Amino acid sequence: MPPFRQPVPAAYYDIAIVGGGISGALCAYILSQEDLQVALIEEKEIGHGSTSANTGLLQYSNDIMLHELMEQIGNDPAVRFYKACEAAIGQLEKVTASLPLDAQFRRRSSLYYASTEDDVPRLRKEWQALRQYGFSAEYWTPEEVESAFPFSKAGAIITHGDAEVNPLRLCRGAVRFAEKQGVHIYENTRVLEIHSTKEEVRLETTNGEIRAGKVVFTTGYTTSPCLDHGKEKLNRTFAMATKPMEDVSTWKERMMIWETERPYLYARLTEDDRIIIGGLDEEISSLLHNRSVLHSKGEQLMRKLEDLFPEMPIEIDHIWAAMFGESTDNLPMIGRHPKFPRLLYLIGLGGNGTVYSMLGAKLIRDLLAGIPNDLTDIVRLDR
């Protein structure tokens, strides 16, 4: 894609979005369709933070199971949150259909297997909760798993209505759409200072001052300004992509695969029949720069993949590490700052970050417009 145009700065923006990953891109996409003057500010290049390491699984199931979330926050809020995640995948499908490039959005089902026999009761309880509240899900016995895949598991849930996407294409395509709608894109622009008053927000940046009525921080796993970070923690995660496979016929319906163990393993196929597999999360809040350790993690992921698909001749092509943010209650943090009403945040903590970015972009729009939204209290910053 050609580079984004360097804008002639406006004297004033209704909304300034700080952070040019998927969250910022989808915010810019949604807000570009409102009658607003919007700026998107990114300190590097669009999509080159954690978005570039995203593995592209879109699921309505979350790191915390539905029945466990019901116990945590109540049945109605938990079901509303899960339904919002399901709806967000449909919204992402519409977004990708409107983009000037193919973001490789493809509907998929997911296989969620019991990592051990002990996880089966919990998995069955989750399936019952999903079915009770209208989610499209099946429960598979060990025999059904074995008949569909070259591996055996003690049980599994099959969820329908999930999807996969190319995250970088989604991000850059959404920003390109927003730019055509009039959003000003500031790449290589770092915010140095923030001054929030009753009348406006002034951002001191490496490219001069930007004035805005409100600012939305979509800064991902980097520290978000003016925010208490006691509810979040950073981990390090690893992923590996294989070289293209000649035969993936034993991978039933190209399902996405994940498991009940925490941290969990996850895998999917790409458009060109590579396998992306990730996991091995570590409670370390810094990126890995040791190539020998990274290679060792790739070898571990390859062995786990070979356990699932022993007949596939697997060759590693790329290995990478990335930062991964989680919240203490397994929910994203989205909403208005409790003390500074002109500052809003969309922080998609957890393994379902792209889905959270989509539902969060809609929630941010509703908050700005004064429209009630069912998720406001569930994901608010001061919950």
VOBA-1610 file (N, C-alpha, C; in pm, whole numbers, padded with zeros to 5 digits, always signed):
BEGIN
Met+00084-00119+00000Met+00000+00000+00000Met+00088+00125+00000Pro+00045+00231-00066Pro+00122+00357-00063Pro+00122+00415+00077Pro+00219+00500+00110Pro+00223+00560+00244Pro+00103+00650+00269Phe+00072+00669+00395Phe-00036+00761+00431Phe+00010+00905+00408Arg-00083+00989+00366Arg-00050+01129+00339Arg-00015+01202+00468Gln+00085+01286+00461Gln+00116+01373+00575Gln+00014+01486+00576Pro-00073+01494+00678Pro-00181+01594+00674Pro-00133+01735+00704Val-00210+01830+00654Val-00194+01969+00699Val-00273+01980+00829Pro-00207+02004+00943Pro-00276+01999+01072Pro-00395+02094+01079Ala-00503+02045+01135Ala-00619+02131+01161Ala-00593+02211+01289Ala-00660+02324+01299Ala-00645+02406+01420Ala-00702+02334+01542Tyr-00801+02248+01517Tyr-00871+02183+01628Tyr-00936+02055+01575Tyr-00930+01949+01654Tyr-00997+01823+01620Tyr-01104+01793+01725Asp-01215+01740+01679Asp-01316+01694+01775Asp-01260+01579+01858Ile-01193+01485+01788Ile-01138+01366+01853Ile-00996+01342+01804Ala-00905+01319+01897Ala-00771+01270+01862Ala-00757+01129+01918Ile-00718+01035+01833Ile-00696+00896+01874Ile-00545+00876+01882Val-00498+00827+01996Val-00354+00806+02016Val-00326+00656+02017Gly-00260+00608+01913Gly-00228+00466+01901Gly-00279+00411+01769Gly-00188+00364+01684Gly-00225+00322+01549Gly-00221+00172+01526Gly-00261+00095+01628Gly-00279-00049+01609Gly-00424-00079+01572Ile-00467-00203+01593Ile-00603-00241+01554Ile-00708-00161+01629Ser-00688-00136+01758Ser-00788-00059+01834Ser-00802+00081+01778Gly-00690+00148+01754Gly-00696+00283+01697Gly-00751+00283+01557Ala-00714+00183+01478Ala-00763+00174+01341Ala-00914+00159+01336Leu-00968+00072+01420Leu-01113+00050+01420Leu-01188+00169+01479Cys-01128+00235+01578Cys-01188+00360+01628Cys-01193+00464+01516Ala-01083+00478+01444Ala-01079+00575+01334Ala-01181+00539+01227Tyr-01193+00410+01197Tyr-01291+00363+01097Tyr-01433+00401+01139Ile-01469+00370+01263Ile-01604+00397+01312Ile-01631+00547+01321Leu-01538+00622+01377Leu-01560+00766+01397Leu-01552+00844+01266Ser-01487+00788+01165Ser-01480+00856+01035Ser-01616+00868+00969Gln-01711+00787+01016Gln-01845+00788+00957Gln-01941+00878+01034Glu-01887+00948+01134Glu-01964+01047+01208Glu-01923+01187+01159Asp-02002+01286+01196Asp-01971+01424+01155Asp-01870+01484+01252Leu-01747+01435+01244Leu-01642+01474+01337Leu-01511+01497+01263Gln-01431+01589+01313Gln-01294+01606+01264Gln-01204+01520+01354Val-01140+01420+01292Val-01068+01318+01370Val-00923+01312+01327Ala-00834+01293+01425Ala-00692+01269+01397Ala-00652+01136+01461Leu-00566+01061+01391Leu-00509+00937+01444Leu-00358+00956+01454Ile-00304+00939+01574Ile-00163+00968+01601Ile-00091+00839+01638Glu+00018+00808+01568Glu+00096+00686+01594Glu+00243+00721+01602Glu+00311+00675+01707Glu+00450+00715+01727Glu+00546+00647+01629Lys+00505+00534+01570Lys+00588+00467+01470Lys+00510+00461+01339Glu+00495+00340+01282Glu+00413+00324+01163Glu+00284+00253+01200Ile+00179+00277+01123Ile+00050+00216+01150Ile+00063+00063+01149Gly+00017+00000+01259Gly+00012-00145+01265Gly+00140-00215+01301His+00243-00141+01341His+00372-00206+01364His+00407-00220+01512Gly+00306-00220+01600Gly+00327-00255+01739Gly+00286-00400+01760Ser+00205-00425+01862Ser+00160-00562+01890Ser+00071-00616+01778Thr+00010-00528+01700Thr-00074-00573+01588Thr+00004-00660+01491Ser+00129-00627+01465Ser+00208-00703+01368Ser+00241-00843+01418Ala+00225-00867+01549Ala+00251-01000+01606Ala+00122-01078+01633Asn+00007-01016+01607Asn-00123-01077+01631Asn-00142-01198+01539Thr-00197-01308+01593Thr-00211-01431+01514Thr-00346-01445+01445Gly-00439-01352+01467Gly-00556-01343+01381Gly-00673-01433+01412Leu-00684-01487+01534Leu-00801-01567+01571Leu-00909-01475+01627Leu-01031-01490+01577Leu-01146-01411+01624Leu-01249-01508+01680Gln-01273-01503+01809Gln-01365-01597+01873Gln-01455-01525+01971Tyr-01579-01576+01986Tyr-01666-01516+02087Tyr-01638-01574+02225Ser-01578-01693+02230Ser-01533-01747+02359Ser-01410-01670+02404Asn-01397-01656+02534Asn-01291-01573+02590Asn-01198-01652+02680Asp-01093-01587+02728Asp-01000-01653+02820Asp-01073-01704+02944Ile-01175-01632+02986Ile-01260-01678+03096Ile-01387-01737+03035Met-01419-01861+03073Met-01537-01928+03017Met-01664-01855+03056Leu-01770-01875+02977Leu-01896-01807+03003Leu-01949-01840+03142His-01951-01968+03179His-02009-02004+03309His-01926-01949+03424Glu-01795-01932+03403Glu-01710-01873+03506Glu-01731-01722+03515Leu-01752-01658+03399Leu-01780-01515+03399Leu-01916-01487+03463Met-02012-01579+03444Met-02142-01566+03509Met-02128-01568+03661Glu-02040-01654+03710Glu-02016-01660+03855Glu-01947-01533+03904Gln-01867-01472+03816Gln-01788-01355+03855Gln-01869-01226+03855Ile-01950-01204+03751Ile-02020-01075+03739Ile-02172-01089+03728Gly-02223-01213+03730Gly-02367-01234+03718Gly-02406-01285+03580Asn-02517-01357+03574Asn-02558-01420+03448Asn-02584-01320+03337Asp-02665-01218+03365Asp-02704-01125+03259Asp-02585-01047+03203Pro-02501-00986+03287Pro-02385-00914+03230Pro-02290-01006+03154Ala-02270-01127+03204Ala-02178-01220+03137Ala-02230-01259+03000Val-02358-01289+02992Val-02416-01326+02862Val-02414-01206+02767Arg-02442-01087+02819Arg-02435-00966+02735Arg-02295-00947+02677Phe-02194-00972+02761Phe-02056-00957+02713Phe-02025-01059+02605Tyr-02062-01183+02626Tyr-02037-01287+02526Tyr-02114-01258+02397Lys-02239-01213+02410Lys-02317-01178+02290Lys-02253-01062+02215Ala-02196-00966+02290Ala-02128-00853+02225Ala-02005-00900+02149Cys-01934-00999+02203Cys-01819-01055+02132Cys-01864-01126+02005Glu-01972-01199+02014Glu-02027-01267+01896Glu-02067-01165+01790Ala-02134-01058+01832Ala-02176-00954+01738Ala-02057-00882+01678Ala-01950-00865+01756Ala-01831-00795+01706Ala-01767-00869+01589Ile-01774-01002+01591Ile-01719-01078+01478Ile-01800-01048+01352Gly-01932-01040+01366Gly-02015-01001+01252Gly-01986-00860+01205Gln-01959-00770+01299Gln-01924-00632+01261Gln-01790-00628+01189Leu-01695-00710+01233Leu-01566-00717+01165Leu-01580-00771+01023Glu-01674-00861+01005Glu-01700-00913+00870Glu-01747-00800+00778Lys-01834-00714+00830Lys-01882-00600+00750Lys-01771-00499+00725Val-01690-00474+00827Val-01578-00380+00811Val-01484-00429+00702Thr-01443-00555+00710Thr-01346-00607+00613Thr-01402-00606+00471Ala-01533-00625+00458Ala-01594-00622+00324Ala-01588-00484+00261Ser-01573-00380+00344Ser-01572-00242+00292Ser-01431-00189+00265Leu-01329-00265+00298Leu-01192-00214+00290Leu-01137-00219+00148Pro-01036-00136+00120Pro-00978-00132-00015Pro-00878-00244-00041Leu-00872-00343+00049Leu-00784-00458+00029Leu-00849-00580+00094Asp-00798-00699+00064Asp-00851-00821+00122Asp-00783-00845+00256Ala-00859-00831+00364Ala-00805-00855+00498Ala-00809-01002+00536Gln-00847-01087+00442Gln-00847-01232+00460Gln-00935-01275+00578Phe-01049-01208+00592Phe-01149-01248+00691Phe-01220-01372+00638Arg-01218-01479+00715Arg-01285-01603+00675Arg-01357-01660+00797Arg-01483-01694+00781Arg-01558-01756+00889Arg-01501-01897+00916Arg-01487-01930+01043Arg-01436-02060+01084Arg-01509-02107+01209Ser-01508-02238+01229Ser-01547-02295+01357Ser-01421-02316+01440Ser-01437-02334+01570Ser-01323-02356+01659Ser-01340-02486+01735Leu-01230-02558+01751Leu-01223-02677+01836Leu-01156-02636+01967Tyr-01229-02650+02076Tyr-01179-02613+02209Tyr-01172-02741+02290Tyr-01051-02798+02302Tyr-01041-02933+02357Tyr-00997-02933+02504Ala-01034-03041+02573Ala-00992-03062+02712Ala-00846-03104+02712Ser-00763-03028+02780Ser-00620-03059+02784Ser-00593-03184+02866Thr-00676-03208+02967Thr-00665-03329+03049Thr-00805-03383+03077Glu-00811-03506+03126Glu-00938-03567+03164Glu-01007-03485+03272Asp-00928-03425+03360Asp-00985-03345+03470Asp-01061-03223+03420Asp-01032-03177+03299Asp-01097-03057+03245Asp-01233-03087+03181Val-01267-03215+03167Val-01391-03251+03096Val-01516-03198+03166Pro-01532-03215+03299Pro-01654-03161+03363Pro-01670-03010+03340Arg-01560-02938+03350Arg-01563-02792+03328Arg-01601-02760+03184Leu-01549-02837+03091Leu-01579-02815+02949Leu-01726-02844+02920Arg-01778-02952+02977Arg-01919-02986+02956Arg-02010-02878+03018Lys-01970-02827+03134Lys-02048-02720+03197Lys-02050-02597+03109Glu-01937-02569+03044Glu-01930-02453+02954Glu-02021-02474+02833Trp-02018-02592+02775Trp-02104-02622+02660Trp-02251-02604+02697Gln-02289-02652+02816Gln-02428-02638+02859Gln-02467-02491+02874Ala-02376-02409+02926Ala-02404-02266+02940Ala-02418-02200+02804Leu-02328-02234+02711Leu-02336-02177+02576Leu-02468-02214+02509Arg-02506-02340+02519Arg-02631-02385+02457Arg-02752-02318+02523Gln-02749-02305+02654Gln-02861-02246+02727Gln-02890-02104+02680Tyr-02785-02030+02645Tyr-02802-01890+02609Tyr-02792-01865+02458Gly-02810-01970+02380Gly-02831-01952+02237Gly-02707-01944+02150Phe-02591-01981+02203Phe-02470-01982+02121Phe-02462-02113+02044Ser-02410-02106+01923Ser-02400-02224+01838Ser-02278-02305+01877Ala-02301-02415+01949Ala-02191-02496+01999Ala-02233-02643+02008Glu-02138-02731+01984Glu-02159-02875+01997Glu-02059-02930+02098Tyr-02092-03045+02156Tyr-01995-03115+02240Tyr-01953-03243+02170Trp-01823-03264+02159Trp-01770-03385+02095Trp-01708-03477+02198Thr-01741-03605+02185Thr-01679-03710+02266Thr-01540-03742+02210Pro-01459-03820+02285Pro-01329-03860+02230Pro-01339-03928+02095Glu-01443-04010+02078Glu-01460-04080+01950Glu-01487-03983+01836Glu-01565-03879+01864Glu-01594-03780+01760Glu-01470-03698+01725Val-01389-03666+01825Val-01264-03595+01797Val-01173-03681+01710Glu-01159-03809+01746Glu-01071-03900+01673Glu-01117-03922+01530Ser-01248-03919+01508Ser-01299-03941+01372Ser-01275-03821+01281Ala-01250-03704+01341Ala-01233-03581+01262Ala-01088-03537+01250Phe-01005-03572+01349Phe-00866-03526+01353Phe-00771-03643+01380Pro-00643-03627+01349Pro-00546-03734+01374Pro-00495-03735+01518Phe-00574-03684+01611Phe-00535-03687+01752Phe-00658-03719+01836Ser-00634-03757+01960Ser-00742-03792+02051Ser-00742-03697+02169Lys-00860-03654+02209Lys-00876-03569+02327Lys-00994-03619+02409Ala-00993-03588+02538Ala-01095-03641+02628Ala-01233-03581+02603Gly-01238-03472+02531Gly-01364-03406+02498Gly-01334-03271+02434Ala-01434-03214+02368Ala-01411-03085+02302Ala-01544-03015+02277Ile-01539-02882+02277Ile-01652-02801+02232Ile-01618-02751+02091Ile-01715-02759+02002Ile-01704-02697+01870Ile-01793-02573+01871Thr-01733-02456+01856Thr-01812-02333+01847Thr-01817-02289+01701His-01933-02244+01659His-01952-02196+01523His-01972-02045+01524Gly-01933-01979+01415Gly-01948-01835+01406Gly-01824-01757+01441Asp-01712-01827+01458Asp-01584-01759+01480Asp-01524-01722+01344Ala-01402-01668+01345Ala-01341-01626+01218Ala-01191-01609+01236Glu-01123-01596+01123Glu-00980-01561+01122Glu-00963-01439+01034Val-00852-01368+01054Val-00826-01247+00977Val-00676-01224+00971Asn-00633-01148+00872Asn-00494-01101+00868Asn-00491-00968+00943Pro-00436-00964+01064Pro-00448-00844+01149Pro-00385-00719+01089Leu-00269-00732+01027Leu-00202-00614+00972Leu-00281-00559+00854Arg-00335-00646+00770Arg-00417-00600+00658Arg-00544-00532+00709Leu-00605-00589+00813Leu-00724-00528+00872Leu-00690-00389+00924Cys-00581-00378+00997Cys-00542-00250+01057Cys-00515-00144+00952Arg-00429-00175+00858Arg-00391-00076+00758Arg-00507-00045+00663Gly-00589-00146+00634Gly-00705-00122+00549Gly-00807-00033+00616Ala-00830-00052+00747Ala-00925+00032+00820Ala-00877+00177+00826Val-00745+00195+00844Val-00691+00331+00849Val-00697+00396+00711Arg-00672+00317+00607Arg-00683+00372+00471Arg-00827+00416+00444Phe-00925+00337+00486Phe-01066+00375+00472Phe-01092+00506+00547Ala-01045+00513+00672Ala-01067+00634+00753Ala-01003+00756+00689Glu-00883+00739+00634Glu-00815+00851+00568Glu-00898+00904+00452Lys-00956+00813+00374Lys-01039+00856+00261Lys-01165+00928+00308Gln-01207+00900+00432Gln-01324+00966+00489Gln-01288+01100+00554Gly-01159+01134+00553Gly-01118+01265+00605Gly-01041+01264+00735Val-01015+01146+00791Val-00935+01139+00914Val-00790+01174+00882His-00728+01256+00965His-00587+01293+00948His-00499+01187+01017Ile-00404+01132+00943Ile-00317+01026+00994Ile-00178+01083+01021Tyr-00137+01080+01147Tyr-00004+01128+01186Tyr+00083+01007+01225Glu+00165+00960+01133Glu+00262+00856+01167Glu+00390+00919+01221Asn+00472+00838+01288Asn+00601+00885+01341Asn+00586+01013+01423Thr+00480+01014+01503Thr+00448+01131+01586Thr+00426+01084+01729Arg+00516+01122+01816Arg+00509+01078+01955Arg+00445+01186+02041Val+00354+01143+02128Val+00293+01236+02224Val+00387+01252+02343Leu+00425+01375+02369Leu+00522+01405+02476Leu+00454+01447+02605Glu+00351+01530+02593Glu+00279+01580+02712Glu+00131+01590+02681Ile+00050+01575+02787Ile-00096+01585+02774Ile-00145+01688+02875His-00222+01783+02826His-00280+01885+02913His-00432+01881+02894Ser-00502+01828+02994Ser-00648+01818+02985Ser-00711+01924+03074Thr-00794+02009+03012Thr-00864+02114+03086Thr-01015+02091+03073Lys-01092+02181+03130Lys-01237+02169+03118Lys-01283+02194+02975Glu-01206+02270+02897Glu-01248+02310+02763Glu-01194+02219+02652Glu-01073+02163+02669Glu-01010+02088+02561Glu-00893+02007+02614Val-00832+01929+02522Val-00708+01857+02553Val-00600+01905+02456Arg-00484+01941+02510Arg-00372+01979+02426Arg-00265+01871+02433Leu-00226+01821+02316Leu-00122+01719+02307Leu+00004+01782+02252Glu+00110+01780+02330Glu+00240+01824+02281Glu+00307+01704+02215Thr+00335+01712+02086Thr+00392+01599+02013Thr+00523+01638+01947Thr+00591+01538+01893Thr+00716+01564+01820Thr+00692+01638+01691Asn+00566+01651+01649Asn+00531+01727+01529Asn+00447+01850+01563Gly+00462+01900+01686Gly+00388+02020+01724Gly+00267+01991+01810Glu+00192+02096+01840Glu+00076+02083+01928Glu-00047+02041+01849Ile-00124+01948+01909Ile-00253+01907+01854Ile-00359+01933+01961Arg-00462+02009+01924Arg-00571+02042+02015Arg-00694+01961+01978Ala-00762+01908+02081Ala-00879+01825+02054Ala-00982+01842+02166Gly-01106+01816+02130Gly-01212+01819+02230Gly-01202+01702+02325Lys-01170+01584+02269Lys-01153+01463+02350Lys-01041+01379+02288Val-00978+01297+02371Val-00871+01209+02324Val-00906+01066+02361Val-00890+00975+02265Val-00909+00832+02288Val-00772+00765+02283Phe-00734+00701+02393Phe-00605+00631+02397Phe-00626+00483+02360Thr-00562+00443+02252Thr-00569+00305+02204Thr-00425+00252+02193Thr-00355+00264+02303Thr-00210+00240+02302Thr-00171+00096+02335Gly-00269+00006+02337Gly-00238-00135+02351Gly-00167-00167+02481Tyr-00059-00245+02467Tyr+00010-00295+02586Tyr+00120-00202+02636Thr+00137-00087+02570Thr+00226+00013+02627Thr+00148+00091+02733Thr+00218+00160+02817Thr+00153+00231+02927Thr+00061+00341+02874Ser-00065+00337+02917Ser-00161+00440+02876Ser-00154+00557+02972Pro-00142+00679+02922Pro-00124+00797+03008Pro-00242+00819+03104Cys-00209+00869+03222Cys-00309+00913+03321Cys-00395+00800+03376Leu-00350+00675+03361Leu-00434+00561+03399Leu-00364+00477+03505Asp-00444+00428+03602Asp-00394+00335+03702Asp-00383+00197+03639His-00263+00140+03638His-00241+00012+03571His-00241-00106+03668Gly-00305-00087+03783Gly-00309-00195+03881Gly-00393-00313+03839Lys-00484-00295+03742Lys-00571-00404+03699Lys-00513-00486+03584Glu-00394-00452+03538Glu-00339-00524+03423Glu-00199-00574+03450Lys-00163-00679+03376Lys-00027-00732+03385Lys+00019-00771+03245Leu+00148-00761+03222Leu+00206-00793+03092Leu+00277-00928+03098Asn+00252-01009+02997Asn+00321-01137+02981Asn+00391-01139+02846Arg+00476-01238+02830Arg+00543-01258+02702Arg+00488-01386+02640Thr+00457-01382+02513Thr+00403-01498+02444Thr+00484-01525+02318Phe+00467-01644+02262Phe+00548-01686+02148Phe+00458-01744+02040Ala+00501-01731+01917Ala+00426-01787+01804Ala+00524-01833+01697Met+00476-01925+01615Met+00558-01981+01508Met+00470-02002+01385Ala+00525-01972+01268Ala+00458-02000+01141Ala+00541-02101+01064Thr+00475-02201+01008Thr+00545-02301+00929Thr+00559-02254+00785Lys+00636-02326+00710Lys+00635-02308+00565Lys+00503-02364+00512Pro+00459-02322+00393Pro+00333-02373+00339Pro+00331-02525+00333Met+00217-02583+00373Met+00200-02728+00375Met+00146-02776+00241Glu+00189-02892+00197Glu+00139-02947+00071Glu+00000-03007+00088Asp-00028-03064+00206Asp-00154-03133+00227Asp-00205-03104+00367Val-00320-03036+00377Val-00380-03007+00508Val-00517-03074+00520Ser-00536-03182+00447Ser-00667-03248+00442Ser-00707-03310+00576Thr-00609-03340+00664Thr-00643-03397+00794Thr-00685-03290+00895Trp-00679-03164+00854Trp-00720-03053+00942Trp-00865-03020+00908Lys-00957-03080+00981Lys-01098-03074+00945Lys-01151-02932+00937Glu-01205-02901+00820Glu-01275-02774+00795Glu-01193-02651+00835Arg-01061-02668+00839Arg-00970-02557+00872Arg-01009-02489+01004Met-01060-02571+01097Met-01102-02517+01227Met-00984-02453+01299Met-01013-02351+01377Met-00914-02297+01470Met-00914-02387+01594Ile-00797-02405+01653Ile-00780-02501+01762Ile-00723-02431+01885Trp-00782-02459+02001Trp-00723-02414+02127Trp-00764-02509+02238Glu-00720-02482+02361Glu-00736-02581+02468Glu-00769-02516+02601Thr-00804-02602+02699Thr-00847-02554+02830Thr-00731-02519+02923Glu-00613-02574+02899Glu-00498-02544+02986Glu-00466-02395+02982Arg-00414-02342+03093Arg-00371-02202+03098Arg-00225-02197+03143Pro-00135-02133+03069Pro-00159-02071+02938Pro-00189-02176+02833Tyr-00265-02137+02731Tyr-00313-02235+02634Tyr-00237-02228+02502Leu-00245-02340+02431Leu-00192-02351+02296Leu-00304-02314+02199Tyr-00272-02250+02088Tyr-00373-02219+01987Tyr-00310-02229+01848Ala-00391-02263+01749Ala-00337-02282+01614Ala-00444-02258+01510Arg-00400-02215+01393Arg-00489-02199+01278Arg-00409-02213+01149Leu-00481-02228+01039Leu-00421-02228+00906Leu-00431-02089+00845Thr-00337-02056+00757Thr-00341-01930+00684Thr-00393-01954+00542Glu-00410-01846+00469Glu-00458-01855+00331Glu-00368-01941+00243Asp-00238-01937+00266Asp-00145-02014+00183Asp-00101-02144+00251Asp-00187-02194+00341Asp-00168-02325+00405Asp-00044-02334+00493Arg-00006-02224+00552Arg+00089-02229+00663Arg+00009-02259+00791Ile+00078-02307+00891Ile+00018-02321+01023Ile+00079-02215+01114Ile-00008-02140+01182Ile+00037-02050+01288Ile+00000-02114+01420Ile+00097-02130+01507Ile+00071-02188+01639Ile+00136-02098+01744Gly+00067-02077+01855Gly+00119-01989+01958Gly+00091-02040+02097Gly+00159-01979+02195Gly+00141-02017+02334Gly+00269-01999+02413Leu+00289-02087+02513Leu+00409-02087+02599Leu+00426-01954+02672Asp+00314-01892+02711Asp+00319-01761+02776Asp+00405-01764+02902Glu+00475-01654+02925Glu+00560-01638+03043Glu+00522-01509+03115Glu+00528-01511+03247Glu+00497-01391+03326Glu+00620-01302+03333Ile+00660-01254+03217Ile+00776-01166+03203Ile+00732-01046+03121Ser+00757-00926+03169Ser+00702-00806+03106Ser+00802-00735+03015Ser+00886-00813+02947Ser+00980-00753+02852Ser+00994-00844+02731Leu+01023-00786+02617Leu+01040-00863+02495Leu+01168-00946+02501Leu+01167-01057+02428Leu+01284-01144+02421Leu+01371-01105+02303His+01500-01089+02327His+01593-01055+02219His+01700-01161+02200Asn+01693-01269+02278Asn+01790-01378+02268Asn+01745-01477+02160Arg+01816-01484+02049Arg+01772-01564+01935Arg+01776-01714+01966Ser+01870-01758+02048Ser+01876-01901+02079Ser+01757-01944+02164Val+01715-01859+02258Val+01596-01889+02338Val+01472-01887+02249Leu+01464-01790+02159Leu+01351-01781+02067Leu+01344-01907+01980His+01459-01952+01931His+01462-02075+01850His+01414-02194+01933Ser+01454-02200+02059Ser+01411-02309+02147Ser+01259-02308+02165Lys+01201-02189+02181Lys+01055-02178+02193Lys+00986-02226+02065Gly+01044-02191+01949Gly+00990-02238+01823Gly+00992-02389+01813Glu+01100-02450+01859Glu+01111-02596+01858Glu+01005-02658+01950Gln+00980-02596+02065Gln+00877-02647+02155Gln+00739-02641+02089Leu+00710-02530+02023Leu+00582-02517+01953Leu+00571-02619+01841Met+00680-02644+01770Met+00677-02742+01663Met+00647-02881+01718Arg+00707-02917+01831Arg+00681-03049+01890Arg+00535-03062+01933Lys+00479-02955+01988Lys+00338-02960+02026Lys+00249-02975+01903Leu+00287-02911+01794Leu+00212-02924+01669Leu+00224-03065+01613Glu+00342-03122+01622Glu+00364-03260+01574Glu+00285-03360+01657Asp+00263-03330+01786Asp+00179-03418+01868Asp+00036-03421+01816Leu-00011-03308+01763Leu-00147-03301+01710Leu-00156-03360+01569Phe-00057-03330+01487Phe-00059-03372+01346Phe+00071-03446+01313Pro+00085-03570+01363Pro+00213-03641+01349Pro+00253-03674+01206Glu+00158-03679+01115Glu+00190-03715+00977Glu+00231-03595+00892Met+00213-03476+00943Met+00246-03357+00864Met+00396-03328+00869Pro+00461-03310+00755Pro+00603-03272+00753Pro+00618-03122+00781Ile+00647-03087+00904Ile+00645-02947+00948Ile+00784-02887+00941Glu+00793-02770+00879Glu+00917-02693+00877Glu+00889-02552+00929Ile+00971-02508+01022Ile+00955-02373+01077Ile+01000-02269+00975Asp+00920-02164+00959Asp+00959-02053+00873Asp+00990-01927+00955His+00899-01891+01047His+00918-01771+01129His+00885-01803+01275Ile+00959-01744+01367Ile+00931-01752+01510Ile+00935-01610+01565Trp+00841-01577+01652Trp+00844-01443+01710Trp+00790-01444+01854Ala+00831-01344+01927Ala+00780-01320+02062Ala+00704-01188+02062Ala+00608-01176+02151Ala+00529-01053+02159Ala+00484-01031+02302Met+00452-00907+02332Met+00394-00876+02462Met+00243-00900+02457Phe+00190-00941+02570Phe+00051-00981+02579Phe-00004-00930+02712Gly-00105-00845+02707Gly-00160-00787+02828Gly-00285-00859+02876Glu-00297-00876+03006Glu-00415-00937+03066Glu-00465-00847+03180Ser-00594-00855+03208Ser-00648-00785+03324Ser-00673-00886+03435Thr-00683-00838+03556Thr-00701-00929+03669Thr-00837-00998+03667Asp-00936-00940+03598Asp-01068-01002+03591Asp-01101-01055+03451Asn-01001-01063+03364Asn-01015-01120+03229Asn-01111-01043+03138Leu-01126-00914+03163Leu-01210-00830+03078Leu-01128-00712+03027Pro-01162-00658+02910Pro-01092-00540+02859Pro-01126-00416+02941Met-01051-00311+02919Met-01075-00184+02988Met-01112-00080+02884Ile-01238-00038+02885Ile-01289+00052+02782Ile-01380+00155+02848Gly-01353+00282+02821Gly-01444+00383+02873Gly-01377+00514+02904Arg-01450+00597+02975Arg-01407+00732+03009Arg-01324+00730+03138His-01222+00814+03142His-01142+00825+03264His-01230+00878+03377Pro-01226+00815+03496Pro-01316+00859+03604Pro-01289+01000+03655Lys-01168+01053+03632Lys-01135+01187+03681Lys-01119+01290+03570Phe-01088+01244+03451Phe-01066+01335+03338Phe-01164+01299+03225Pro-01283+01359+03224Pro-01389+01316+03133Pro-01357+01335+02985Arg-01257+01415+02952Arg-01220+01432+02811Arg-01123+01323+02762Leu-01082+01234+02851Leu-00991+01126+02814Leu-01066+00993+02816Leu-01059+00919+02705Leu-01123+00788+02694Leu-01017+00684+02657Tyr-01048+00557+02687Tyr-00950+00450+02667Tyr-01015+00327+02605Leu-00941+00263+02515Leu-00981+00133+02461Leu-00858+00044+02471Ile-00855-00039+02575Ile-00741-00126+02601Ile-00790-00270+02595Gly-00762-00337+02486Gly-00816-00472+02461Gly-00736-00581+02526Leu-00727-00579+02658Leu-00649-00679+02730Leu-00709-00818+02714Gly-00623-00919+02701Gly-00670-01057+02690Gly-00645-01116+02553Gly-00675-01245+02541Gly-00647-01317+02418Gly-00743-01288+02305Asn-00845-01207+02330Asn-00946-01178+02228Asn-00939-01032+02185Gly-00818-00979+02177Gly-00798-00835+02162Gly-00864-00773+02042Thr-00861-00840+01926Thr-00920-00781+01805Thr-01072-00770+01818Val-01134-00870+01878Val-01278-00865+01903Val-01309-00751+01999Tyr-01227-00736+02103Tyr-01247-00626+02198Tyr-01228-00490+02130Ser-01135-00484+02036Ser-01113-00358+01963Ser-01238-00318+01886Met-01305-00416+01827Met-01425-00386+01748Met-01540-00342+01839Leu-01569-00422+01943Leu-01681-00381+02030Leu-01646-00253+02106Gly-01516-00233+02132Gly-01473-00112+02201Gly-01487+00012+02115Ala-01459+00000+01986Ala-01474+00114+01896Ala-01619+00160+01891Lys-01712+00064+01890Lys-01854+00099+01890Lys-01894+00162+02025Leu-01840+00108+02133Leu-01870+00163+02265Leu-01816+00305+02279Ile-01695+00330+02231Ile-01638+00465+02235Ile-01725+00562+02157Arg-01769+00520+02038Arg-01859+00606+01960Arg-01985+00639+02039Asp-02044+00538+02104Asp-02166+00559+02181Asp-02142+00653+02299Leu-02031+00635+02367Leu-01998+00724+02480Leu-01984+00868+02433Leu-01918+00888+02320Leu-01899+01023+02267Leu-02032+01086+02225Ala-02124+01003+02177Ala-02252+01053+02129Ala-02360+01055+02237Gly-02328+01004+02356Gly-02427+00999+02463Gly-02533+00893+02443Ile-02497+00786+02371Ile-02591+00676+02343Ile-02570+00566+02447Pro-02676+00516+02513Pro-02659+00407+02610Pro-02601+00282+02544Asn-02515+00212+02616Asn-02454+00089+02564Asn-02451-00014+02677Asp-02494-00137+02646Asp-02505-00243+02746Asp-02372-00280+02812Leu-02261-00246+02748Leu-02131-00288+02799Leu-02064-00186+02890Thr-02120-00066+02897Thr-02051+00045+02965Thr-02005+00007+03105Asp-02094-00048+03187Asp-02059-00080+03326Asp-01969-00203+03336Ile-01980-00295+03241Ile-01904-00420+03248Ile-01755-00395+03228Val-01720-00304+03137Val-01578-00285+03101Val-01523-00150+03146Arg-01599-00075+03226Arg-01554+00059+03266Arg-01421+00052+03341Leu-01348+00160+03340Leu-01212+00161+03396Leu-01210+00147+03548Asp-01313+00198+03616Asp-01313+00198+03762Asp-01402+00089+03820Arg-01418-00021+03748Arg-01503-00130+03798Arg-01440-00199+03921
//
